[in-house]
Amino acid sequence: MSLNMLMDAIDGKKLMCPLCKKPVQKYEKFVEMTNNVWDGAGDSNRNEGTVGSKVTLICGNDKCDWRERTEYWKNYIE
C-alpha cells in the first residue's frame, strides 16, 4: 500500500523537493520495513506486518541534485 501511495504522490505531483520546491520526479530502492519476521521456530501465530517504508527520493528537476534516502517520505507530500 505504501508503494502505491508513493507512486500516486509522484504521479500527482504532490511530493515536493525541499530545495527547489518543485515536484519530485523519481524514486529508487523502495523497501517495506517489517515489524517482525517468523524465525522458523514453530510460532505460526506471529503476524508479519510492516511498520513503514524507506525510499530514495530523487528530485530530477533542472539544476537540482537533491536526493535523500528516508523513511519519512510522507513528510514531503503537500
C-alpha positions in Angstrom: 0.0 0.0 0.0 2.8 2.4 0.8 4.3 1.9 -2.7 1.0 2.8 -4.3 0.8 5.9 -2.1 4.3 7.0 -3.1 3.6 6.4 -6.8 0.3 8.3 -6.6 2.1 11.2 -4.9 4.8 11.4 -7.5 2.3 11.0 -10.4 0.0 13.6 -8.9 3.0 16.0 -8.4 2.3 16.2 -4.7 5.7 15.0 -3.4 7.8 18.2 -3.3 11.5 18.8 -3.3 12.6 20.8 -0.2 15.3 22.7 -2.2 13.7 23.8 -5.5 10.1 23.4 -4.3 9.1 21.6 -7.5 7.6 18.1 -7.6 9.9 15.1 -7.1 10.3 13.2 -10.4 11.8 9.8 -9.4 12.4 7.4 -6.7 14.5 4.2 -6.3 15.2 1.5 -3.8 11.8 1.3 -2.1 11.6 -1.2 0.7 8.9 -2.1 3.2 10.2 -2.4 6.8 8.8 -5.4 8.6 7.6 -5.4 12.2 8.7 -8.9 12.9 9.7 -12.0 10.9 8.9 -15.6 11.5 12.0 -17.3 12.7 11.0 -20.9 11.9 10.7 -22.0 15.5 7.1 -23.0 15.1 5.5 -19.8 16.1 2.8 -19.8 13.4 0.6 -17.2 15.1 3.1 -14.5 14.5 2.0 -11.8 12.1 4.3 -10.3 9.6 3.5 -6.7 9.5 5.1 -3.6 8.0 6.0 -0.6 10.2 6.8 1.8 7.3 8.9 2.0 4.3 12.2 3.5 3.1 12.9 5.1 -0.3 15.5 7.2 -2.1 13.8 10.3 -3.4 15.4 12.0 -6.4 14.3 15.5 -7.4 15.1 15.2 -11.1 14.3 18.8 -12.0 16.7 21.1 -13.9 19.8 22.0 -11.9 18.6 20.4 -8.7 20.7 17.5 -7.5 18.7 16.8 -4.3 18.3 13.2 -3.4 17.6 11.7 0.0 17.2 8.2 1.5 14.4 8.5 4.0 11.7 6.6 5.9 9.9 9.9 6.4 9.0 10.5 2.7 5.3 11.2 3.7 6.5 14.5 5.2 7.3 15.7 1.7 3.7 15.3 0.4 1.8 18.5 0.2 
